[in-house]
Amino acid sequence: MIDPHTAVASSVYRRYRAAASDFTPAVIDSTASPFKFEGSVMAALGKDTSLPDLELADKLSEVAGVPVPKAVSDLRDAPVLHDIVCDRTQMKDEVKKFLNL
């Protein structure tokens, strides 16, 4: 189970090996946790993605057979610090408000 960024690296490497007939061993360093992108990972696996993020993390855990990382699991009880939603045309003004400018 890998995150989308690492999946791209793996795919590019496999295609390169096939095209170049170069079978030199390589190391692909994972760049993120698949639990950071649970919706994208579940969609790539052909699974239901209609659940909220943390519930999707639980489902991904079941599929992958590994526990939800503590950093993700701790979000369940974390206070919401920022809840501003705005259109991109309002973003500059919202950032200024946030920075007290």
C-alpha positions as CSV (number, residue, x, y, z in Angstrom):
1,M,0.0,0.0,0.0
2,I,1.6,3.3,-1.1
3,D,0.6,6.9,-1.4
4,P,-0.2,8.5,-4.8
5,H,3.2,10.3,-5.2
6,T,5.1,7.1,-4.5
7,A,2.8,5.2,-6.9
8,V,3.7,7.6,-9.7
9,A,7.4,7.0,-9.0
10,S,6.9,3.3,-9.0
11,S,4.9,3.4,-12.3
12,V,7.5,5.6,-14.0
13,Y,10.3,3.2,-12.8
14,R,8.5,0.1,-14.1
15,R,7.9,1.8,-17.5
16,Y,11.5,2.9,-17.7
17,R,12.7,-0.6,-17.0
18,A,10.5,-2.1,-19.6
19,A,11.3,0.5,-22.3
20,A,15.1,0.6,-21.6
21,S,15.5,-3.1,-20.6
22,D,17.5,-1.7,-17.7
23,F,17.0,-3.9,-14.7
24,T,19.4,-2.2,-12.4
25,P,18.0,-2.3,-8.9
26,A,16.6,0.9,-7.6
27,V,15.3,2.3,-4.4
28,I,12.0,4.3,-4.4
29,D,11.7,6.2,-1.2
30,S,8.1,6.7,-0.1
31,T,7.2,10.3,0.2
32,A,4.0,10.1,2.3
33,S,1.6,7.8,4.1
34,P,-1.3,6.3,2.1
35,F,-3.4,7.4,5.0
36,K,-2.8,11.0,4.1
37,F,-4.6,10.3,0.8
38,E,-7.1,7.7,1.9
39,G,-9.7,8.8,-0.6
40,S,-7.4,8.6,-3.6
41,V,-5.9,5.3,-2.5
42,M,-9.3,3.7,-1.9
43,A,-10.5,5.0,-5.3
44,A,-7.4,3.5,-6.9
45,L,-8.3,0.2,-5.2
46,G,-11.9,0.4,-6.6
47,K,-13.3,0.9,-3.1
48,D,-16.2,3.1,-1.9
49,T,-14.9,6.6,-1.2
50,S,-18.2,8.1,0.0
51,L,-17.3,8.0,3.7
52,P,-15.7,10.9,5.7
53,D,-11.9,10.9,5.7
54,L,-11.3,9.3,9.1
55,E,-13.8,6.6,8.3
56,L,-12.1,6.0,5.0
57,A,-8.8,5.7,7.0
58,D,-10.4,2.9,9.0
59,K,-11.5,1.2,5.8
60,L,-8.1,1.6,4.3
61,S,-6.6,0.1,7.5
62,E,-8.9,-3.0,7.0
63,V,-7.9,-3.3,3.3
64,A,-4.1,-2.8,4.0
65,G,-4.0,-4.9,7.1
66,V,-2.1,-2.2,9.0
67,P,-3.3,0.1,11.8
68,V,-4.2,3.7,11.1
69,P,-1.1,5.8,12.0
70,K,-1.3,7.5,15.4
71,A,-0.9,10.9,13.8
72,V,-4.0,10.3,11.7
73,S,-6.0,8.6,14.5
74,D,-5.3,11.4,16.9
75,L,-7.2,13.8,14.6
76,R,-10.4,12.2,15.8
77,D,-10.1,14.1,19.1
78,A,-8.2,17.1,17.9
79,P,-9.9,20.5,18.2
80,V,-10.8,22.2,14.9
81,L,-8.5,25.2,14.7
82,H,-9.5,26.6,11.4
83,D,-12.9,26.3,9.7
84,I,-12.9,29.1,7.2
85,V,-14.1,28.1,3.7
86,C,-13.9,30.6,0.9
87,D,-13.9,30.9,-2.8
88,R,-10.5,31.4,-4.4
89,T,-11.4,35.0,-5.2
90,Q,-11.7,35.7,-1.5
91,M,-8.5,33.9,-0.5
92,K,-6.3,37.0,-0.4
93,D,-8.7,38.8,1.9
94,E,-9.0,35.7,4.2
95,V,-5.2,35.4,4.5
96,K,-4.9,39.1,5.3
97,K,-7.6,38.6,8.0
98,F,-5.8,35.6,9.4
99,L,-2.5,37.5,9.6
100,N,-4.2,40.6,11.0
101,L,-3.0,42.7,8.1
